């Protein structure tokens, strides 16, 4: 069965965005070691999950990067544009993005169906509400929390909907020169 991995930027106090979706607190001065970590993390991925609200920004950004071979993030852009994407939505009738299909059914059923298909790992990038649903249904197998050196006081949490304790096992913890610390946790029993 395929694993669902989460890669998310998070503040020290556990928020993935400010109360109105602000992301100006995130560290983007990534050093080469962190870029290498992301490259390794995504090398086993052949499917990307996104919530509808995040999709436009994600796809437009990476298509722009992938269209410019001189961009320092070109290889990431190619990876993210070439990898098939599944957008979870209740409102869209059709996909307007290349290499992207819609999932409109029950989130648990849709994700479990994707996990049961042949292939490599699946990664999810968000947004906050969508990831919160995945977390609350215990669908994520591996959490890659990119802890930014910032405290924002209040905002959007991906753990707000959790109603029962979730046991996680720390796989790795790694500090990077840009100030980000990545904690990788795996769900117990997965």
Secondary structure, 3 states (H helix, E strand, C coil): CCCEEEEEEEECCCCCECCCCCCCCCCCCCCHHHHHHHHHHHHCEEEEEEEHHHHHHHHHHHHHHHCCCCCCCHHHHHHHHHCCEEEECCCCCCCCCCCEEEECCCHHHHHHHHHHCCCCEEEEEECHHHHHHHHHCCCCCEEEEEEECCCCCCCECCCCCCCCCCCEEEEEEEECCCCCEEEEEEECCC
